[in-house]
Amino acid sequence: MRGLKDQVVIVTGGAGGIGSATCKRLAQEGAKVAIFDLDLNKAQALQQELEALGTQALAVACDITQSDAVSTAVAEVEQKLGPITGLVNNAGWDIFKPFVQTEPNEWQKLIQINLVGMLNMHHAVLGGMVARKGGRIVNIASDAARVGSSGEAVYAACKGGLLSFSKTLAREHSRHNITLNVICPGPTETALLAGVTDAAPNPEKLREAFTKAIPLGRLGQPDDLASAISFFLSDDAAFITGQVLSVSGGLTMNG
Ligand SMILES: NC(=O)c1ccc[n+]([C@@H]2O[C@H](COP(=O)([O-])OP(=O)(O)OC[C@H]3O[C@@H](n4cnc5c(N)ncnc54)[C@H](O)[C@@H]3O)[C@@H](O)[C@H]2O)c1
């Protein structure tokens, strides 16, 4: 992919399944990668792996729900790796149960992580991108945002918000040469999906049902997402903004 070498990219939730695959792919392409995560130990282990690939990396303990912590973390990246050119809003969290069985404290946690967190990140990073007249942002939503998903009502609401927020900012910032695009994963083998299936009465049956529903006949792997995310960050995607791409083995084919 063209143009990723020496880019400075923040990946939130960078120590998780899709996040770590993305960090590795970006490092292979020569980008400098900042790994933002709650889990500093995992982020630091990943930093070493990325450095072994010959690129600069930085593990940062950052709770994206805290705007002050986000501002401090973004400043640290700019000081240690240079001006930020790319942002992947990937950190996320889900619980799986019918809406009427959920509690307001669960909605709050879902909204804080999946919605407020990405607002904090955009707010902290966009000013620099505007001043430098360039940047690429990739937001990780979910097919639940596009077509709905039983058991994920508040999560889907947050991801739907992320989708329309991204399209709006894509319009506001096109004149600054900043692109924003959204990727919607389908069921992808990570800790998040394991949390969902393990909570089901018959986890194996649920995994089978997910797999059967996917036309390409398998669950997504983190690398499937890393490729698409890296593409949107690259110069190969320079003329694409405000778009939503499902990376789901064909699970959803809506226009
Ligand atoms: N795995 C799937 O099936 C699937 C499907 C659709 C969408 N997604 C989305 O993909 C993204 C990545 O999910 P994943 O499957 O890799 O999950 P994961 O659980 O493997 O990784 C999520 C990472 O986010 C981090 N995180 C959580 N809260 C945070 C916070 N407040 N601040 C900083 N970091 C935080 C976690 O520590 C973890 O490392 C999420 O946005 C998720 O909603 C995943």
The ligand as a Tripos MOL2 file, in Angstrom:
@<TRIPOS>MOLECULE
LIG
   44    48     1     0     0
SMALL
NO_CHARGES

@<TRIPOS>ATOM
      1 N1        -14.9750   -8.9740   17.1830 N.am      1 LIG1
      2 C1        -16.1340   -8.7600   16.5880 C.2       1 LIG1
      3 O1        -16.8740   -9.7090   16.2790 O.2       1 LIG1
      4 C2        -16.5590   -7.3540   16.2510 C.ar      1 LIG1
      5 C3        -17.7180   -7.1950   15.4580 C.ar      1 LIG1
      6 C4        -18.1280   -5.9070   15.1420 C.ar      1 LIG1
      7 C5        -17.4070   -4.8090   15.5860 C.ar      1 LIG1
      8 N2        -16.2990   -4.9920   16.3620 N.ar      1 LIG1
      9 C6        -15.5800   -3.7940   16.8100 C.3       1 LIG1
     10 O2        -14.2060   -3.9160   16.5380 O.3       1 LIG1
     11 C7        -13.4550   -3.1560   17.4850 C.3       1 LIG1
     12 C8        -12.3200   -3.9940   18.0600 C.3       1 LIG1
     13 O3        -12.8810   -5.0690   18.7860 O.3       1 LIG1
     14 P1        -12.1460   -6.4670   19.0450 P.3       1 LIG1
     15 O4        -13.0810   -7.5040   18.5760 O.co2     1 LIG1
     16 O5        -10.7530   -6.4370   18.5370 O.co2     1 LIG1
     17 O6        -12.1920   -6.4730   20.6360 O.3       1 LIG1
     18 P2        -11.0750   -6.7990   21.7570 P.3       1 LIG1
     19 O7        -11.8490   -6.9820   23.0030 O.co2     1 LIG1
     20 O8        -10.1580   -7.8740   21.2930 O.co2     1 LIG1
     21 O9        -10.2330   -5.4290   21.8180 O.3       1 LIG1
     22 C9        -10.7710   -4.2420   22.3420 C.3       1 LIG1
     23 C10        -9.6320   -3.4650   22.9670 C.3       1 LIG1
     24 O10       -10.1550   -2.1970   23.3890 O.3       1 LIG1
     25 C11        -9.5570   -1.8870   24.6510 C.3       1 LIG1
     26 N3        -10.4100   -0.9440   25.3810 N.ar      1 LIG1
     27 C12       -11.6420   -1.1590   25.8940 C.ar      1 LIG1
     28 N4        -12.0830   -0.0760   26.5410 N.ar      1 LIG1
     29 C13       -11.1170    0.8690   26.4140 C.ar      1 LIG1
     30 C14       -10.9690    2.2070   26.8820 C.ar      1 LIG1
     31 N5        -11.9270    2.7850   27.6100 N.pl3     1 LIG1
     32 N6         -9.8400    2.8750   26.5700 N.ar      1 LIG1
     33 C15        -8.8640    2.2900   25.8400 C.ar      1 LIG1
     34 N7         -8.9220    1.0250   25.3770 N.ar      1 LIG1
     35 C16       -10.0430    0.3210   25.6710 C.ar      1 LIG1
     36 C17        -9.4690   -3.2350   25.3680 C.3       1 LIG1
     37 O11        -8.5150   -3.1960   26.4320 O.3       1 LIG1
     38 C18        -9.0520   -4.1520   24.2160 C.3       1 LIG1
     39 O12        -7.6500   -4.2560   24.0980 O.3       1 LIG1
     40 C19       -14.4660   -2.6770   18.5260 C.3       1 LIG1
     41 O13       -14.8170   -1.3360   18.2660 O.3       1 LIG1
     42 C20       -15.6700   -3.5740   18.3120 C.3       1 LIG1
     43 O14       -16.8600   -2.9740   18.7130 O.3       1 LIG1
     44 C21       -15.8630   -6.2410   16.6910 C.ar      1 LIG1
@<TRIPOS>BOND
     1     1     2 1
     2     2     3 2
     3     2     4 1
     4     4     5 ar
     5     4    44 ar
     6     5     6 ar
     7     6     7 ar
     8     7     8 ar
     9     8     9 1
    10     8    44 ar
    11     9    10 1
    12     9    42 1
    13    10    11 1
    14    11    12 1
    15    11    40 1
    16    12    13 1
    17    13    14 1
    18    14    15 2
    19    14    16 1
    20    14    17 1
    21    17    18 1
    22    18    19 2
    23    18    20 1
    24    18    21 1
    25    21    22 1
    26    22    23 1
    27    23    24 1
    28    23    38 1
    29    24    25 1
    30    25    26 1
    31    25    36 1
    32    26    27 ar
    33    26    35 ar
    34    27    28 ar
    35    28    29 ar
    36    29    30 ar
    37    29    35 ar
    38    30    31 1
    39    30    32 ar
    40    32    33 ar
    41    33    34 ar
    42    34    35 ar
    43    36    37 1
    44    36    38 1
    45    38    39 1
    46    40    41 1
    47    40    42 1
    48    42    43 1
@<TRIPOS>SUBSTRUCTURE
     1 LIG1         1 GROUP 0 **** ****
